Amino acid sequence: MNRAPLTRRQFLHLSAGASLATLIAACAPAGAPPAQPAQDQAAQGQTAPSTEGLELSLWSMQYPPHDSAWNMLVTEYNDKNTDLKITVSPQTDWLTKYAAGLSAGTAGDLLSIHGAGAASFIATNQLLALTDTLGGLGTIKERFFPAVMDYYTYQGNVYGLPLHNNTPGIGFITNLDIWEAADKEPPLTYEDWGNVWEDAKSLTQRDGADAITLAGLSMRNYHNIQYLCGAIYELGGKYLDEESGEWHLSTDEGLRSIKELFYDPIYTHEVDSPDLPEVFNGLAEGRMAMGGIWIDYIPYGKTAFPDATFGFTMRPGMDGVKPIVVGEGGWGLNVNASTKQAEKCLDFISYLNQDEVMMEWLKSQHSLPCVYSLLDNEWYKSDEAKFLQPALATVKDWVWMGPVGSKYAMDDLFLPALQELSLGNLSVEEMAQRLEQDLTAKVQEFREDTGYSWS
């Protein structure tokens, strides 16, 4: 099977996430005031530049499925606005390019920043407030799911328009070829973890030396701190003190969640092995029947791994409760606070904030909506979209991780600890203690570097 040259982790350049706040804060003008919407600029007597022959640049985070969708929507918008041309400019090493461009005044007028990575840009006044453009806070709360807007909201203003919703922590991607070979069919939804382990054990394969060659279920993936956060909530616990930024994982709920989600698949149920690739590649290579990973892996896999067939199964909650999904924000669009064409940029934001335009994006990405009005859209009942239905039923109730800064920085710390646990180099208790210390330090570093305050 052909391997994709670009993983989602590589595309996000998440290894830089640990220094995200420092890098952006270093590029922010000292003492810069909060960016004002175009309406406020006009009220202060500022005159908008001429728009004759105007070109606007939209910087994207160089992820091919999204770049294609941006080009589709921009082309349609340009055709309807002949006095204006928006161009899409994908940025390799997006974090460094965005920060440097914003500092030098050369960044795009429009910036696509995932909700999970937006906090540092917002806290250092790099983005224009979109609150009025989106109808005010009351309308925003009525239209958008809370979890997606929480990542774009700071001190009473909203700084991004989310177009689609995606996150790890919802359930499992299934390699349907493996299930079919075993004469089995995955359920749409698991109601109990006992059933998960039963299926995983029946699908696990071993060689003559009793080494696992095909995992029934693996939870070893970069973004999977969100499974941990959701499980702690489901058990009635709390992982973050939002005021202080301190993480608490050595609680009964935290220790149990780490053990059952990440230790037990390898050492108790024996349905996974650290000798196998992590989930992203393991699923594609046909070495895992199920893997904990983001639901957008399915449409991505259709292009990146055309020889394989993938499905989705909703995970159960802990102790049979309804799953609590901790989201990572929406994929969307933001406006550079330094653009000289704020009004035109906000016009494009308003264009995107229409149900029919959002549905064009969602259909191209095979993904979940960010607004209540699209929950009942007929497309989600079609054959190509029906795999989304179990997750669609939960999406309005997702919650955000909390005021942690860059969620990617949390991922950067979580994965090495998970790898050490998987190899047997850390106990469950040691992993919890290590993460508590490292995650807390990273949140506090973010707040110190950016001046972010939580109240």
FIDRENTI-269907 format. One record per residue (C-alpha): residue number from 1; x, y, z. Coordinates in Angstrom, 1 decimal. Example, Ala and Ser with C-alpha at 12.3 -4.5 7.8 and 13.67 -1.06 7.14 Angstrom:
num  u  v  w
1  12.3  -4.5  7.8
2  13.7  -1.1  7.1
END
This chain:
num  u  v  w
1  0.0  0.0  0.0
2  1.3  3.5  -0.8
3  2.0  5.7  2.2
4  1.0  9.3  2.2
5  3.9  11.7  2.1
6  2.2  14.2  4.5
7  0.6  13.3  7.8
8  -1.8  15.6  9.6
9  0.8  16.1  12.3
10  3.5  17.1  9.8
11  1.1  19.4  8.0
12  0.3  21.3  11.3
13  4.1  21.4  12.1
14  3.0  20.5  15.6
15  6.5  19.9  16.8
16  6.7  23.7  16.9
17  3.6  23.9  19.0
18  5.6  23.8  22.2
19  7.1  27.2  21.3
20  4.0  28.7  19.7
21  3.2  31.3  22.4
22  6.8  32.4  22.7
23  7.2  32.8  18.9
24  4.0  34.7  18.4
25  4.5  36.9  21.4
26  8.0  37.8  20.3
27  6.5  39.0  17.0
28  3.7  41.1  18.5
29  4.0  44.8  18.8
30  4.7  45.9  22.4
31  1.6  47.2  24.0
32  -0.6  46.7  21.0
33  -4.2  47.6  21.7
34  -6.9  45.0  20.9
35  -7.7  44.9  17.1
36  -10.9  46.8  16.3
37  -13.5  45.7  13.8
38  -13.8  47.6  10.5
39  -17.0  49.3  11.7
40  -15.0  50.8  14.6
41  -12.2  51.9  12.3
42  -14.7  53.8  10.2
43  -16.3  55.4  13.2
44  -12.9  56.8  14.2
45  -12.6  58.6  10.8
46  -10.3  56.2  9.1
47  -10.8  55.9  5.4
48  -10.8  52.6  3.7
49  -8.3  52.3  0.7
50  -9.7  52.2  -2.8
51  -10.9  48.7  -3.8
52  -10.4  49.1  -7.6
53  -8.4  46.1  -8.9
54  -8.1  44.9  -5.3
55  -6.3  41.6  -4.4
56  -6.6  39.9  -1.1
57  -4.4  37.1  0.1
58  -5.7  34.1  2.0
59  -3.0  32.2  3.8
60  -3.8  28.6  4.6
61  -2.0  26.0  6.7
62  -1.1  23.8  3.7
63  -3.3  20.8  4.1
64  -4.3  19.7  0.6
65  -8.0  18.8  1.3
66  -8.5  22.3  2.8
67  -6.5  24.1  0.2
68  -8.7  22.6  -2.5
69  -11.8  23.7  -0.6
70  -10.5  27.2  -0.1
71  -9.8  27.5  -3.8
72  -13.3  26.3  -4.6
73  -15.0  28.8  -2.4
74  -12.6  31.7  -3.4
75  -13.3  31.0  -7.0
76  -17.0  31.2  -6.5
77  -16.7  34.4  -4.5
78  -14.3  36.0  -7.1
79  -16.8  35.2  -9.8
80  -19.5  37.1  -7.9
81  -17.2  40.1  -7.0
82  -15.4  41.1  -10.2
83  -13.8  44.1  -8.6
84  -12.0  41.9  -6.1
85  -9.6  38.9  -6.4
86  -8.8  36.6  -3.4
87  -5.9  34.3  -3.9
88  -5.1  31.2  -1.7
89  -1.5  30.9  -0.6
90  -0.7  27.7  1.3
91  2.1  28.1  3.8
92  4.6  25.4  4.6
93  5.8  25.5  8.2
94  2.7  27.6  8.9
95  3.4  28.7  12.4
96  6.8  30.2  11.6
97  5.5  31.8  8.4
98  2.4  33.3  10.1
99  4.3  34.7  13.0
100  7.1  36.1  10.8
101  4.6  37.5  8.3
102  2.5  39.2  11.0
103  5.6  40.8  12.5
104  6.9  42.0  9.1
105  3.5  43.2  7.9
106  3.6  40.7  5.0
107  1.1  38.1  6.2
108  -2.1  37.4  4.3
109  -5.2  39.6  4.8
110  -7.1  36.4  5.7
111  -5.6  33.7  7.8
112  -6.9  30.1  8.2
113  -6.0  29.2  11.8
114  -7.5  26.1  13.4
115  -9.3  26.9  16.7
116  -6.8  24.7  18.6
117  -3.9  26.9  17.5
118  -5.6  30.4  17.7
119  -5.1  31.4  21.3
120  -1.7  33.0  21.1
121  -2.6  35.0  17.9
122  -5.7  36.2  19.7
123  -4.1  37.1  23.0
124  -1.4  39.1  21.3
125  -3.9  41.1  19.2
126  -2.9  39.7  15.8
127  -6.5  39.0  14.7
128  -9.4  41.3  14.0
129  -12.6  40.8  16.1
130  -15.4  39.4  14.1
131  -18.1  39.7  16.8
132  -20.2  42.4  15.0
133  -19.8  40.8  11.6
134  -21.2  37.5  12.9
135  -24.2  39.3  14.4
136  -23.1  40.0  18.0
137  -22.5  37.6  20.9
138  -26.2  36.8  21.3
139  -26.6  35.7  17.7
140  -23.3  33.8  17.8
141  -24.4  31.8  20.8
142  -27.7  30.9  19.1
143  -26.0  29.9  15.8
144  -22.7  28.2  16.7
145  -22.0  25.3  19.0
146  -20.2  26.5  22.2
147  -17.1  24.2  21.9
148  -16.1  25.6  18.5
149  -16.5  29.2  19.4
150  -14.9  28.9  22.8
151  -11.5  28.5  21.1
152  -12.0  31.7  19.1
153  -13.5  33.8  22.0
154  -11.5  36.0  24.3
155  -12.5  38.8  26.6
156  -16.0  39.3  25.1
157  -15.0  39.1  21.4
158  -14.9  36.4  18.8
159  -11.9  36.2  16.4
160  -12.7  33.4  14.0
161  -15.3  31.9  11.8
162  -15.4  28.0  12.1
163  -16.5  26.1  9.1
164  -16.2  22.5  10.1
165  -15.8  20.5  13.3
166  -13.4  17.7  13.7
167  -11.6  16.2  16.7
168  -10.1  13.1  18.1
169  -11.9  11.6  21.1
170  -15.2  10.8  19.4
171  -14.7  7.1  18.6
172  -12.7  4.7  16.5
173  -11.7  4.6  12.9
174  -12.2  1.0  11.6
175  -10.3  -0.7  8.9
176  -13.2  -2.4  7.1
177  -11.1  -4.7  5.1
178  -9.8  -6.4  8.3
179  -13.4  -6.6  9.7
180  -14.7  -8.2  6.4
181  -11.8  -10.7  6.3
182  -12.9  -11.7  9.9
183  -16.5  -12.0  8.7
184  -17.5  -9.3  11.2
185  -19.1  -5.9  10.9
186  -18.4  -3.0  13.3
187  -21.3  -1.5  15.1
188  -22.3  2.1  14.5
189  -22.0  2.8  18.2
190  -20.5  0.9  21.1
191  -22.6  1.1  24.3
192  -20.1  -0.7  26.6
193  -16.3  -1.0  26.8
194  -16.7  -4.7  27.4
195  -18.0  -5.1  23.9
196  -15.1  -3.0  22.5
197  -12.5  -5.3  24.1
198  -14.4  -8.5  23.0
199  -14.3  -7.4  19.4
200  -10.7  -6.1  19.7
201  -9.5  -9.5  21.0
202  -11.3  -11.4  18.3
203  -9.6  -9.3  15.6
204  -6.1  -9.3  17.1
205  -3.6  -11.5  15.2
206  -0.3  -13.0  16.3
207  2.6  -14.7  14.7
208  4.2  -18.0  15.6
209  6.2  -16.4  18.4
210  3.0  -15.0  19.9
211  3.9  -11.4  18.9
212  1.0  -9.2  17.9
213  1.1  -8.5  14.2
214  -2.3  -6.9  13.9
215  -3.9  -4.8  16.7
216  -7.5  -5.2  17.5
217  -7.6  -1.6  18.9
218  -4.8  0.9  19.4
219  -5.0  4.2  21.2
220  -1.5  5.3  20.5
221  -1.9  8.5  18.5
222  -0.6  12.1  18.8
223  -3.8  13.9  19.5
224  -5.3  11.5  22.0
225  -5.2  13.6  25.1
226  -8.8  14.4  24.2
227  -9.9  10.8  24.9
228  -8.3  11.2  28.4
229  -10.0  14.5  29.1
230  -13.4  13.2  28.0
231  -13.1  10.0  30.2
232  -12.2  12.1  33.2
233  -15.3  14.2  32.7
234  -17.4  11.1  32.3
235  -16.2  9.7  35.6
236  -17.2  12.9  37.3
237  -13.7  14.4  37.6
238  -11.9  17.5  36.4
239  -8.5  17.7  34.8
240  -7.9  21.4  34.7
241  -8.1  24.3  37.1
242  -9.0  27.1  34.7
243  -8.0  29.9  37.0
244  -4.5  28.7  37.8
245  -3.9  26.6  34.6
246  -2.9  23.6  36.8
247  -3.6  20.1  35.4
248  -4.7  17.4  37.8
249  -4.3  13.9  36.5
250  -3.2  12.0  39.6
251  -6.8  11.8  40.8
252  -8.8  8.6  40.9
253  -10.6  9.6  37.7
254  -7.3  10.6  36.0
255  -5.4  7.4  36.9
256  -8.3  5.1  36.0
257  -8.7  6.9  32.6
258  -5.0  6.6  31.7
259  -5.0  2.9  32.7
260  -8.1  1.8  30.9
261  -7.6  3.9  27.7
262  -3.8  3.6  27.2
263  -2.3  1.0  29.5
264  -4.9  -1.8  29.3
265  -5.0  -2.2  25.5
266  -1.3  -3.3  25.6
267  -0.8  -4.9  29.0
268  -4.3  -6.1  30.2
269  -6.3  -6.9  27.1
270  -3.3  -7.5  24.9
271  -4.9  -6.2  21.8
272  -2.0  -3.8  20.8
273  1.7  -3.6  20.8
274  4.2  -0.7  20.8
275  6.1  -2.6  18.2
276  3.4  -1.7  15.7
277  3.1  1.7  14.0
278  1.0  4.3  15.7
279  -2.6  4.7  14.7
280  -2.2  7.0  11.6
281  0.0  4.6  9.8
282  -1.1  1.4  11.5
283  -4.7  1.7  10.1
284  -3.5  2.5  6.6
285  -1.0  -0.3  6.5
286  -3.7  -2.8  7.5
287  -2.1  -3.5  10.9
288  -5.0  -2.3  13.1
289  -8.7  -3.2  13.0
290  -9.6  -0.1  15.1
291  -7.7  3.0  16.1
292  -8.4  6.1  18.2
293  -8.0  9.0  15.8
294  -9.9  12.0  14.3
295  -13.0  11.2  12.2
296  -11.7  13.2  9.2
297  -9.2  10.3  8.7
298  -11.9  8.7  6.5
299  -12.1  11.3  3.7
300  -8.4  11.9  4.0
301  -7.8  8.2  3.7
302  -9.8  8.0  0.5
303  -7.1  10.1  -1.2
304  -4.0  9.2  0.8
305  -4.7  5.4  1.1
306  -7.0  4.6  -1.8
307  -6.4  0.8  -1.4
308  -8.0  0.7  2.0
309  -11.6  1.2  3.2
310  -12.3  2.9  6.5
311  -15.4  3.3  8.7
312  -16.3  5.0  12.0
313  -17.7  3.7  15.2
314  -18.8  5.9  18.1
315  -17.0  5.0  21.4
316  -18.8  4.3  24.7
317  -18.6  6.5  27.7
318  -16.9  5.4  30.9
319  -19.2  3.2  33.0
320  -21.9  3.3  30.3
321  -22.5  7.1  30.6
322  -23.1  9.2  27.5
323  -19.7  10.1  25.9
324  -18.4  13.6  26.7
325  -16.3  14.7  23.7
326  -13.6  17.3  24.3
327  -13.3  19.1  21.0
328  -10.3  20.9  19.5
329  -12.1  23.7  17.8
330  -13.2  24.3  14.3
331  -11.3  24.7  11.0
332  -12.1  28.2  9.8
333  -10.9  31.6  8.9
334  -9.6  34.7  10.7
335  -8.7  38.3  9.6
336  -5.3  39.8  10.0
337  -5.6  42.8  12.3
338  -3.2  44.7  10.2
339  -5.0  44.3  6.9
340  -5.6  47.5  5.0
341  -8.8  46.0  3.6
342  -10.7  45.0  6.7
343  -14.1  45.8  5.2
344  -13.5  43.6  2.2
345  -12.2  40.8  4.4
346  -15.3  41.0  6.6
347  -17.5  40.8  3.5
348  -15.9  37.5  2.7
349  -16.4  36.3  6.3
350  -20.1  37.2  5.9
351  -20.2  35.3  2.7
352  -18.8  32.2  4.3
353  -21.2  32.5  7.2
354  -24.1  31.3  5.1
355  -25.5  27.8  5.5
356  -25.3  27.0  1.8
357  -21.7  28.0  1.6
358  -20.8  26.1  4.8
359  -22.4  23.0  3.3
360  -20.1  23.3  0.2
361  -17.1  23.2  2.5
362  -18.6  20.4  4.6
363  -19.4  18.2  1.6
364  -15.9  18.6  0.2
365  -14.4  17.6  3.6
366  -17.1  15.0  4.6
367  -17.1  16.6  8.0
368  -19.3  17.8  10.8
369  -21.0  21.2  11.1
370  -20.4  24.0  13.6
371  -23.9  25.5  13.5
372  -27.3  24.2  14.8
373  -29.1  25.0  11.6
374  -27.1  22.3  9.7
375  -27.7  19.4  12.0
376  -30.7  18.3  10.0
377  -29.3  18.8  6.6
378  -30.4  16.1  4.2
379  -26.8  15.4  3.0
380  -26.0  13.8  6.3
381  -28.6  11.1  5.5
382  -26.9  10.3  2.1
383  -24.7  7.2  1.6
384  -21.5  9.2  1.4
385  -22.2  11.0  4.7
386  -24.1  8.4  6.8
387  -20.8  7.3  8.6
388  -21.0  10.7  10.3
389  -24.4  10.2  11.9
390  -23.3  8.8  15.3
391  -20.9  11.7  15.8
392  -23.4  14.2  14.4
393  -25.8  13.2  17.2
394  -23.3  14.4  19.8
395  -21.6  17.4  18.1
396  -23.7  20.2  19.6
397  -22.8  19.0  23.1
398  -19.0  18.8  22.7
399  -16.9  20.9  25.2
400  -13.6  22.7  24.8
401  -10.4  21.7  26.5
402  -10.2  24.9  28.5
403  -7.9  28.0  28.5
404  -4.7  26.0  27.9
405  -3.2  28.1  25.0
406  -2.2  26.0  22.1
407  -3.9  22.6  22.2
408  -1.1  21.4  19.9
409  1.4  22.2  22.7
410  -0.6  19.8  24.9
411  -0.3  17.1  22.2
412  3.5  17.7  22.0
413  3.8  16.8  25.7
414  1.2  14.0  25.7
415  2.6  11.8  23.0
416  6.1  11.3  24.4
417  4.6  10.3  27.8
418  2.2  7.9  26.1
419  5.0  6.4  24.1
420  7.0  5.8  27.3
421  3.9  4.2  29.0
422  3.4  2.0  26.0
423  7.0  0.8  26.1
424  6.7  0.0  29.8
425  9.1  2.8  30.8
426  6.5  4.7  32.8
427  3.9  3.5  35.1
428  0.3  4.9  35.0
429  1.1  6.9  38.1
430  4.4  8.2  36.7
431  2.7  9.2  33.4
432  0.0  11.2  35.3
433  2.7  12.9  37.4
434  4.8  13.8  34.4
435  1.9  15.2  32.4
436  0.6  17.2  35.4
437  3.9  18.9  35.7
438  4.7  19.4  32.0
439  1.2  20.5  31.0
440  0.8  22.9  33.9
441  4.2  24.5  33.1
442  3.3  24.9  29.4
443  0.0  26.6  30.2
444  1.6  29.0  32.6
445  4.4  29.7  30.1
446  1.7  30.6  27.5
447  0.0  32.9  29.9
448  3.2  34.7  30.8
449  4.4  35.0  27.2
450  1.2  36.4  25.8
451  -0.3  38.2  28.8
452  -3.4  36.0  28.5
453  -5.7  36.3  31.4
454  -8.6  34.1  32.4
455  -11.5  35.3  34.5
END
